[in-house]
């Protein structure tokens, strides 16, 4: 007798692609009513995520995209630990404190041999900036109250090149006026002299950027400090400086150790840095450190005891994972000064390879500087036929994600492409990118020139008598690149229809 049984409706094939689960779309708006096998859920999500860009080829981002396997193991082993539960995870708390001390010393904080630094780990530089800004605002308000003066109109002076997401968020959320020093063509960072001129009695701090997002350039914090010292003496104010070193804080100490930008300058009271950028840790970790304990008002620190012990905390977030803090400590002890210096030197050398390769094409102006964050910002010498937005769009065909953007006021007529050189961007990739950019330029040269006035100035309309009238239509920063790309797509589509005959 042959023994057999019929499969039930609940049996699942050993192959996900032979199962009924691949015949329906993944839910988009409502949680499904029934469960599905773990392997089917994994496979379908994995397949959809394949359509994401390759993070290693995302040259728009400053964020770390590679870490050693040993650190990956530490991250996974600690991913379920809550960062704020200091009583339950005292070693994690100790590692955070060690990181704060190491970073403060790296930034030349005036600490004694056994004195601990003042600082905290954050989700990123956005939270770090908000904490530093709150400390400045509260100290300024307290001083104004003591003198019986109004304290309802605080402001911060910074450059128009500031990271808008971080600083405008702080200004809007915490009701602080943001006074921006406008840029000019050829000078894309804050002018210290103009910044100090904008300082008044309501200025809670001047924010300097060590590593502009636009072109990687370091602002002259030393000159800003010296000018502000003179103004403070003349006015009797004590306006301080905050340094937003999100990108440059883990670069300058290793590539430019003699550069004075940190706590060596007396008016620098706090510094933020992104561990998930050139601190070489995956996304989700930033740091803010203060010069001394007096620079962080005690009333901003909260104490909670419902987790078992008294825990002081100064964060905008509360519960979060411990893994990024542990990963930062791993990188600091694993690499040390020597390792970080080697990584940064490699990034700088690969930046030079890319920059020289672009210069040889004779088609680009280099906007970035030799001293700064290792990146290459560049623009077309001649954009009358094609634009930086078209180059950015076409590079996606080769897998590269290279951003194109317009500069802030008063240099918004300048369009720039930017390539960020990270730890995992090798010389081979730099040389490959130059080859692909050259290919894109040759392909664009073979396409018909775009109709410049139609896209950027307006359109020609015919009057009843047959005369043409130029109508100027102002386009927004988003509309212009969108129209350029759509116009280019139409040209390519038309060309395909005619088998390349134009």
N, C-alpha and C positions, 0 to 999 in steps of 0.2 A: 504494500500500500504506500502511496506517495503522500506524505504529510505536507500540507501547505496552509497558508493563512492569507487572508486578504488584508491589504494595507488599510488602516483607518484614515479618516479624513484629517486626523491630527498628526499623522506621521509626516516627517519632514525629510526630503531627499538629502543625501549627504552633500550634494552639490547645490550651492546657493543659486547658480544660474539655471538649474533644472527645477527650481522650486517655484511656486506661484507668486512669491514675493517680488520678483523682478518684473512682473507683468503690470504692476500698478505704480503710480508715482508716489514718491515720498510725501508725507503730509506737509502742508504749507501753513495752514491756519489753525487747525484744531488737532488736539492730541488724539491719536487713534484709540478706538475702543478696545482693541485686542492687542496682546503681546505678539512679538515676533522673535524668532531665535536670535541669539546674540551674534552668531556668525553672519546671519543675513543682514542685521542692522549694521554691523561693521563693514561688510563688503559694499553695501549700497552707499553708505556715507563716504567710504574710502574712494569709491569710483567718482562720486560727485566732486569731492575735494581735489581730484586730479585736475580739474578744470581751473583751479586756482593758479596764479602765477608761481614760478619757482622763486622761493624766498632768497636763495643764494644769488639770483640774477636780478633781484630788486635793488637797483642802484639808486633809487630814490630815498631809501631808508638809511638812517644812521644806526639803526638798532641791530644788535648782535643776532646772527643767524647760524652760528656754529659754536659748539663747545665740545670739549673732550668727552669721550664715553664715560670716563670715571666720574666726571661731574654730573653727567646725565643720570648715573646711578644714584648719586647722593640726592639729586633733585627728586627722583621718583620715590626714594626711601623716606623723604620728609614732606611729601606733597600733602599729606593729611594732617600736618601739625599746624595749629593756629598760632600765628606770630605773636598775638597779644597775651596769650596764656603763659605768662612768665613763670608762674608757680609750677605749672605742669611741665614746661619745657625750659628749664633754667639754662641749659647748655646753649640752646638757640639764642636766648637773650644775651648770654655771654659772648657769643660769636658776633651778634649785632654790635655790642659795645666795642669789641675789638676792631670791627670794621670802622666805626666812627672814629676811634682813636688813630688808626692808621691813616685814614683819609685826612683828618685834621692835621696830623703831623706832615703829611704829604703837601698840604697847603700852608705849611709853616705857621701854624697856630702858636701863639706865645704860651706854651705849656711847660710846666716844670717836669722833672724826670718822672715823678710818680703821679702827676696831676692828670685827671681824666678829662677828655674833651666833651664838649656840649654839642650834641647833634642827634639825629634820628634817621632811621631808614624810612623811605616813603615808597609809594607805588611807582612814582616816576618824578621827573622834574616839575611837572605841573603841580603836584601836591607840595613838593619841596618849595617852590616859588610862593605858593599861597601861604605856607607856614612862615616863611621869611618875611613876606609882605605884612602879614598880621602882626608879627613881632615889631616891625618898624612902625606900623600904624599905632599900635597900643603905646609904645614908648613915646611917640610924638604927641599923642593925645594926653598922656599923663603929664608931660612937661607943659603943654598948653594950659591944662587945668590948673596946675600949680601957679602959673603966672596970671591966671584969670583971663585968658585969651580964648577966642572962639576955636573950636576944634572939630568943626563939622565939614571942612572943605580940604581934606588931605589930597595931595597929588604925588605922582611919581614921574620923574623925568627919565626918558630913555630914547633910544633911536627908533626910527620907523622900520628898521631891519629886525626889531625884536620879534621873537616867536609869538605871533598873535594869539595862538590857541592858549598858551600859558598866561601871558601877561594881560591880555584883554579879558580873559575869564576872571582873573583876580580883581582887575579894576571894576568890572561890572558886578561881580558877586558881592564884593566888599565895599562898594561905593567909594572908590578912589579914582580921581581924575588921572588919566594917562596923558602926559604931555610929551609928544614925540618930536624929536629932532628930525626934520625931513632930510632925505638923501639927495644926492645930485649925481649926474652922469659922471662915472669914473671914480666916485667916492661913495661906497655902498655900506658904510658903517657910521655909527654916531660920531659926530664932530665934538670932541670934549669941550672946546671953547663955547660952541653954541649951546651945549647941554648946561654948562655952568651959568650961562646968561639966563637960561629959563628957570633956574632954581629961585624959589622965593621962600618966605617963612612957613608956607604950608607944605613944602616938599618933605616927604617922609624919608626919601632916599633917592639916589640916582642909581639906575640899574645899568651896569655895563655888561656887554656880551663877549665872552671868551669863546669865539667860534660862531660867527654868524651863520644862520641857516641858509642865507642866500648865496654866499660865496666862500664860507669857511674862515673868513678873516678874523683875526683877534683885534678887538678894540684896544686903544691905548689907555689902559687902566692907570698906569703910572702918571701920565700927563693929567688925566681926570682927577686923580687924587691930589696932585700938586696944585692945580687950579682951584679945586674945592677948598683946600686948606687955606689959601689966600682969601677966598670969598668968606669963609667962616670967620676969619680974623677980622675982616672989614665989617661984617654985619652982626657979629655976636651969635650967629646961628651955629649949630653943630650938625649940619646935614651929612649923613653917612653914605656909604656906597654898598650896594649888593652886587656881587658878581655872579651872573648866570653863566656858569661854566658847564652847562649840560653836555656839550660836545667836547670842549677843550680841556676840561679839568683833568682828564686822564691822559692828555697828550702833552700839554705844556711842561709838566714836571720832568718828563722823560726826554723830550726832543729839545726843549728850550729852558733848561734849568735856571739860567741866569735872568730870564724874563721876570720882571716884577709885576705881578698882577694880583697876588693873593694877600694873606695876612701880614706879609712884610710891609704892606702899605697901611698906615695907621687908621685911615677912614674906612677900610674894608671891614665890615662887621659880620657879614654872613656870606656863605658861598653854597650854591647848589651844584650838584653834578649828577649825571645819569649813569648809574651802574650798568644799565642795559644798552648803553652806547659803547664808548671806548673803554668802559669798565669791564667789557667783555663778558657780560652776563645776559641771558635771555630776558625778554621783555617782562617788566613788572618790578623794577627796583631803581630807586633814586636815593639821593642822600642830601641832607642839608646840615651844615655845621656852622656854629657861631664862634666868634672870636673868643668870647669869655661868657661866663654865666650871667653877667650883668646885661648882656645884649639880648637875652631871652627873658621877657617878663614872666615872673612866677605865676601871675594870675591866669596865664594862658595854659598852664599845665594842669591837667585833670588827674584826680586820684580816684581809683575804683578799687573795691575790695571784694566784689561778689564772685571773683574767680578763686578766692582762697587767701590772698594776701593783698596788702596795699600795693597798687601798681600805678606809678605816675605815667601819664601818656600825653603826648602832644602830636596828634595826627588828625587829619580830616576823616580818614577811614578808621575802622576799628579792627574787626576780624579780617584776616588775610593769611595767605599761605606763607610758610617759613622758608620754602625751598630756594627762593631767589636770594635771601640773606645768606643762606648756607653756601649757595653757589658763588656769591661775591667773596666770601671768606676763602673759599677754595682757590679762586683765581689769585687773590692777594698773596696767599702763602705759596701757592704752586709756582707762580711766575716770578714774584718778587720784583725788585727794581730792574734786574737784568732782563727778565722775561718780558715785562711791559715795554722796556726800551727797545728790545729786539722786534716786538710786534709793531710798535709805532714806526720804527725805522723802515721795516719792510713795507708798511702802508705808504710811507712817504716816497720810497723808491719806486713803487708801482704807480703812484700818482705821477711821478716824473716821466715814467715810460708812457703813460697814457697822454699826458700833456704834450710831450715831444712828438708823439705819433699824430696827434690832432694838428699840431703846428705844421707838420710836414705836408699836410693836405692843402695848406695855404687858403683854406676856406673859413677859418674860424678865428675870432678874437678870444683870447683867454681872459676871463673876468676874475678868476680866483688868484690868490697870492701864494708865494712860496712858503711864507710863514703862516701857519694856521692849521685848521683841520685838513687832513689829507683827502682833498676832493678836487675835482676839476669842474669849474663852472665856465661855460663858453657860449658864444653866440656867433651867428653867421656874420661874415663881413658884408655879404650882399644878400639881403632878404627880399629883394624885389620880385624874384620869381617863385621862391619857395620859402617856407618858414620853419622855425625851430619846432613848432607844434607838429608839422608834417614829419620831420625827422623822428620825433618822439614816437609818433604813431607807427611809422614804418619799422622802427627798431623792435616793436612788439612781435613782428613776424619772425624775428630771430631769437625770441625769448627774453630780450633785454627790456627791463622796465627803467626807462630814463625819463625823468620829469622835465617838462618845459613849463616855464612860468614867467610872468611879468614882474618887474621890480616894483617895490612900493613907491608912493609919492616921495619926491618929485622926479622919479626916474622910471615911471611906469611905461614909458615908451621903449624901454629896453627889455627884450625877451631873452631868456637864458635857459640853456640846458645844463643839468648838473649830474655828475657821476660821483657818488660817495665811495671812497676806497675803504673797505673794511678788512678785518683780519683775514677773512677767507677769500679775498679777491686777489688771486695770484697774478704773477707776471704773464702767464699764459692767457688768462682771461683778459687782462689789459690789452695784450696784443691782438687777441681775437676781436675785442670790441672795436678797436681801431679799424680792423679789416671790414667789419660789418658796417660801421659808420661810413666808410669809404664806398662800400657797395650801395648803401642807401643814397648817398649823394649822387652817384652815377645814375641810379635808377630815376631819381628826381629830375636830373638834368635831361633825361630822355622824355620826360612828360611835358606837355604844354604848360606854359607859364600860367599861373592863376590870374584871374581878372582882379587886379589889385583894388580898383576903385569900387568894384561891386562888393567886395568882402569887407574892406576896412573903412571906406569913406561913404559909400552910399550906392545908389543905383541911378541909371539914366532913364528918364521917362519922356515919352513923346507927347508934345503938346498937340492940340488940334491942327495947328498950322504946320506940323511936321518938325518944328524945332525941338532939339533935345534939351532937356532941363536936368542939370545935376542937382540931385537932392542929397544933402549930407545927413546921414543917419548915424548918430553916436551909438557905438556898440559897447557893451559891457565887457569886462575882462574875460568872462566865461563865454559870451556869445561869439567873440572873435575867433578863438581857437576852435570852437565847435563848427562855425561856418567854414573855416579853412579846411578842417578835416572832412566835412561833408562835401565840399567842393572837390577836394582831391579824390574822395571815394567815387564821385560821379565820373571824374575823368578816367580813372582806372577802369570802372565798369564799362564806359563807352568804348574804351580802347579794346577791352576783351571782346566786345560784341563785334568789332570790326577786325578782329585778329591782329591787333596791334597797328592797323593802318589809321593814321590820324590825318 
